[in-house]
Amino acid sequence: MSTTKILLGGVPFGCNNIGDEAILERIVDIVRSVCPKADITVSTGDPINTAQLLSVKTCALHSGFSENEKDDISFLAALSTVDIFIWSGATGLSDYPDTSLACLLAAQNRAIKTVVFCTGMNDTLNPAHFTLSSGLKLTLLTTLNKIMANQINFVRTYELRKERRLRQQLKVVLDNCDLVINRDEQSKTQLMRSNLETPPLVAADPAITLPLQAPNGTIWGDKMMSTLNTNAKLIGICISSQQQITENMPFARWLDEISTHYDANIVFIPMNPITDFEAMADIRNKMFNKDKTIIAQGSTDPRAVAGLAEKMDVIISSRLHLLIFASISDTPCIGIGRGSKVSNFLSEFGFCTAGTTEKIKFDHLSKELEKLFNEKIIYQEVSRLVRLRMHARLNKGIEALSHIINPELSHNTATK
C-alpha cells in the first residue's frame, strides 16, 4: 500500500500561540490514528522545533502569514507533493479568510483532496481586512458621504461589498472541498451565511483530547510549586494581548480585592509566552498585592500548560484555549468575551461571558466566582456531560476524516 502524504496548514502554526500548537499536536495524532503510515508535513513558522516535537516534515508558512513571498516557494513545493491538504485550527476561516482560501484553492488547482477540519467561525470577519479604519480610501469615501449629505453610507457599502465577494469565494472553494467540519453549531451557522451547498459537519476542537502533564519544579520552578502547594485558593488568569482589556486599572483593583477577600493567589497563565506575558505583567504591576501573584513561565508545551490549569480552583480567561484546557480537567472557568468564540464555547455549559475586553462586567465576575467556589461539584458534573458530548461529536468528525484519508474504508462499507 502506498504512503498517504498529507500537508497540515491553517492558522499560523509555530508562532507562539499555545492554543494553536495544542490543536496541531492533536491533529497530528488524529491523522496517525486513522492512517498510521501517513507521511505528514506541517506548514509552520517554527520548522525545527515542530519537526522535533511531532516527528513530522515541515515547510514554510504561506506568505499570507509570513509576509515573505519567498516562503510560498517552500509552501507550494510541499503542497505539490501531497495527496491531501488539511486546513485546521481555531477561527482561521474568519480571521485569515484570504490566506485560507488561497491555500485551499492552490491545493484544489493541483487536484489535491482538501479538508477543513474542526475550525471555528466568528460572527464577524476579521475587522483588520473588512473594516475601513484609516487610509486614503476611508478619507475619500467619508468625503463622498459628506457630499451626499450622508444619504448613502459609502464606507459601509464598500465594506459590505468586500464581505459579499469574500463569501462568494468561500462558497466556491468550500463547495469544492472533500470535507468541511466546524467545531460548534454557531460556527456552522456563520459559515452557512455563505450559502454552502452542503452544511458542514459539527465536531469539536481537537484540543479537548489533550493529555495533561502534572506541574513540577523542573518545568515551572520552585516559586510556582510553592504557590501551587499552599492552602490558598488559586485563580488562573489569561488576558489576550491580541485584544487587550481597556480597563487595566479597574481589573487590577478587582484582582486585589478578590485576592484579599478569598485569600487567593493569582496565577497569570500566558497563552502567548511573549505578548500575553507582557500584557499581564502590565496588569500585575498595577496591583497592590503583587506578593500574591505569579506569572507562569518555563514551558510552552500545551500539555504542561493544561496541567497547570488543572491545579487552579477557577480559570478566568479571554483566551479560548485556556478555557478549553480547563474543561479537560473540569476546572471551573469564566470567560471574558473577545469575538464570539469565547461565548460560543461557554454556551455549551449554559454560561455567558462576564462582559467583553472592552467592557468587563465586574459584578458578574464577582458573583460567578463566588458561585463556582461554592458549587464546584455541580460545575464538574455539568462539565463532564459537556465533555462527553464534545468527544462524541469529535469522534464522528474523525470518522469522516478517516473516510477521506482511507477511501477504501468507504468502499468496503458500501459493499458489505
N, C-alpha and C positions, 0 to 999 in steps of 0.2 A: 504494500500500500504506500502510495507516495505521501510525502510530508505536506501537511497543510500550512501554508505560510500566511501569517496574519500580522497586520500592522495596527497597532493601537494608537490612536490620537484623540484629540478632544480639547479640553481646556489646556492651557499651557502647563503641562506636567514639568516637574523639575524646577519650579520657580518659587520655592519657599512657601508653599501652601500645604500645610499638613493634611488638610481635608482632601485635597486633590490627590495627594500621594496615597492616602488610605484607599480611595476609590481605585487608583491604578493597581495597587497591590492586590486588592480583592478581585479585580477583573482578570489580572494575570492568572490568579489561582482558579477562577471560574473557567477560563479558557482551557487551562491544563486539565481541569476535572472532566471536561467534556471531550477534550482532544489531547490526550497525554503526550502525543508526539508532535504537537504543534510547534512550528518554528516561529517564535514571537519576536517582533521588532517594536520598540516603543519610540514614539516621537517625543523628545524631551529636551529641556534646556539644561539638564544635568546628566549628560550621557555616561560619564564614568561611574558615578555613584549608582545610577539607575541600573546599569549593566551588572554591577557587582551585587547589589541588593536583591535583584529579582532574577538574575541569571537569564537575561534577555539580550538581544541585539538592540542597538539604538541608532536613531538618526536625528537630525536637527528638527526643531520646531518649524512649522510653516512660517513664512515671512510675515504673515498677518499677526503673529505673536511677537516675533523677534525683531521685526522691522529691518531685517537684513535680507535683502533679496537673494544673496548668495546661498542662504540656508535652503531655499527652495530646490536647489540642485540636489542636495542631500535628501530632502524630504521626497521629492518626486522620483529620485532614483530608487529609494527604498519602496515607494508605493508601486513602482512599475514591476517589482519582482514578486508581489504577494498575490494571494488568491482572494483574501478578504480584508477589507478595511473597516475597523470598528471605531466609530466616533462615540466617545463616552465622557462622562464627568459633569457633575454639578449642573449649572444652568448655561451650558455652552451655547445652546441654540439661540438664547435670548441675549446673553452677554456678548457673544462673539459671532453674530449671525453671518456676517460677510465671510469670515475665515472658515466657519464650519461648512458653509455652502461651497466655498472654493475647494476645500479638501474633499468633500463628498463628490462634487462634480468631477474633480480630477480623477477620482477613482472610477466613477461611472463611465467617463470617456475612455478609460482603459479596459472596459468590460470586466471590472473587478467587482465582486459582491460587496455591497455596502450595508452596514448595520449601524443604527443609532441605538445605543444600549443604556437604558436606565437614566436618561437625562431629565433634568428639571426644566421648567419653562416659566419664567416670571410673568406677572400680569402686565408688564411693560417691557418693551425692548430697550436695550442699553441707551440711556439718555445721551451718553457721550457721542453716539452715532446718529441719533434720531431726534435730538432736540437742539435747536439753534440757540446757543448761549452767548456767542461772541463772533466777531469777524465781519468781513465786508458784506457777505451775503445777508447777515442779520440786519446790518445797517441799511442796506438797500431795500429790503422787504419792509422794515419798520418805517422807512421814509414813504414807501408806497401806501402803507396803512394810513399815514397821516394825510397824504394827498387825496386818498379816497374817503377821508373823514371817518376812518375805521369801519366803513360799511362792509369791507372784506378784510378778514384777518389773513394777510398773505403769508405771515410766518407760520401760522398753524396749518394753512393749506399746503405749504411746502412740506412741512413735517409729515402730514398725513399721506401725501402723495409718495413720499420716500418710504414710509412704512408699508403702504399698499404694494409698492413694487417689490419690497423685500418679501412680503407674504406671498406674493405670486411666485417668486423664486423658490421660497420654502416649499410651496405646494409641488412645483415641478420636480425639485430634487428629491424630496421625501417620498413622493409617489413612486419614484424610481428606485427607492431603497428596497432591499430584500427583507428588511425587518426594522420596525421602529418601536421602541419601548420607552415609555416615560416612567418616572419613579413614583408619581402620585396622580390622583384623579384631576387635581387642579391644573397640573402641567398638561395633561391630555386635553382638558377643556381649552386652555390657552392655545395649544398647538392646533386644535381643530378650528380656530378662528381663521386659519389659512386654508380651510376647506379641503383637507386631505381626502383622497378617495377612500382610503381605509383608515379607520380610527386606530391610533397606536394602542398597543397592549399597555397595561399598567403593572409595574412590578414594584421595586423599592430601591433605595440607594444601596449599592453593594457594600458600603462601609458598615452596615448593620451587622455584618458577619465577621467583623474584625476581631481576632483574638486579643486578649489583654495581657500585658506584661506588668506584673506587680512592681511597684516602685522599690528601688534600692539605692543605697548611698553611692554606688558606683555611677549610676545614671544621673541622679538628681542632687547629690551632695548631702553632707551631714546636716546642714541647716534645714533643708527641706524635710529630711527624715525626722528631725526633731519636731518640726511643725506638724507633721502628719501623726506623730506618736503622742501628742498631748491629748488631754481630755476635752480641749476646746472644740467647739463646732468649727467645721471647715466649709467656707463658701468659695467656690471656684468662680472666677470672673474672666470673661473674654470680651473685649470690645474691639471690633474690627477697625483696622486702620483704613480700609477701603471706603468706609463711610463713618467717620468718627462722630461721636455724640457731640451735640452742640452745647451741652450743659455739663462740661467737665467739672466745674467747681461745685455745682449742686450735687453731682453724682459722688464726688469725693466726700462731701459733707454727709451724704446719705450713708456711704460706706463707713465713715467714722461713727455715725450713730448706731448702725447695726452691729458693728464690731464691739462697741461698748455694751449695748443692750443685751446681746446674746453671748458675750464673752467669746467672740468668734475670731478665728484667724482668716484673713483674706488671702487667697491664693490666686494670683493672676496667672492665667494659662494662655500664653500666646499661641495662636494657630498659624501665624506667620512669625517666625522667630526673630525677624528683623523689624518690620514695620509695626506689627502688633505690639512687640516688646516696647518700642519707643512710645507708642500711643498710651499704653498702660503705665509706663514709667512716669509719664506726664501726670496722669491721674493720681498715681501713688504719691508723687511729690507734692501734690496739693492737699494730701491728707495730714491730719494731726497724728493719727495713730499708726505711724509708719512701722512702729515696732511690732504691730500685729499683722503685718503684711509680708508677702514674699512673691517674687516673680519667678516662675518656673523657667529654668534654663539648664541645659545639659543634654537634652535629646530632642530630635525632631522625628523620631520613629513614631508613626501613628499608634502602634501597639503600646508603646510606653506612655504616650500622652493619654490614651484611652484608659490605661491602668491607673494613671494619676487621677483622672476624672472619677473613677470608681471610688476613690477614697474620700471624695467630697460628700458633705451632707446635702448640699444643694449646689447646682450649677446655674449661673446667670450669664447669658451669652447673646451677643448679636451675630456670632458666627454659627451658621447652621451645623457645621460638622462637630463642634464641641457638644452641641445638643444631641446629635446622633451618637457620639461617643458615650455620653451619659446614659442614653437609652439602652446601650448594650448591657450595662450592669444595673439597669432600673434605678439609676441615680436621679432623684427629683431635679427638675430643671425649670427655669423661667427664661423666656425669650424676649429680647428687645428687637423690634421689627427693623428689618433692613431689606426692602423689597418684599415680595410676597413669599419667599422661600421659607423664612422662619415661621410665619403664621401658617403656611401650608402644613409644615411638619407638626406644629403644636396642635393643629386641629384634629390630628389623628388621635390625640389624647383627650380631646374635648376642652383644650385650653386656648386662650388667646394671648397675644403679646402684651407686655407691660409698656405700651406705647411704642414709640419708634426712636431711632437715634436722633431725630430732630426734636422730638418732644417725649421725654420719658414720663410715664405715669408713676410717680413715686409712691402714691397711696396704694396703687395696685401692686407695686413691687413689695411694699411692706406687708400688705395683707396676704399676698401669695406666699411670701417667705415664711410667715408665721404658720400659715396653713400647712405648708409642706413639712415644716419641722414637727408639727403636731400630728400630721396624718400620713407619715411616710409609708406605713404599711399599706394603706389604701392606695396611695400613688403607685406603689410597686406592683400591686395586683392588677391595676389598670395597665401599667406599662408592660407587664408580661403578656397580657392579651393582645395589646397593640403590636408587640414584637412578633408574636406568633402569626398575626395576620400579615405583617410585612414579609416575614420569611416565606409564608405560603405564596404570596404574590411573586416574590423574587424567584422562588423555585420554578414557577410557571414561566417566568422570563428566561431563566437559564435553560429550561427545556426547549423553548422556542429557538434560542440561540444555538443549542445543540443540533437542531434540525437543519439550521443554515450551514453550520460548520461541517456536519456529517450528513449530507443529503441522503446517503444510503439508509439512514435510520427511517426517514420519512417513507422511502420506497419499501423497506421491509415491513413497516407498519401497515402500509396501504395494501400489500399483497397477502397479509395474513387473513 
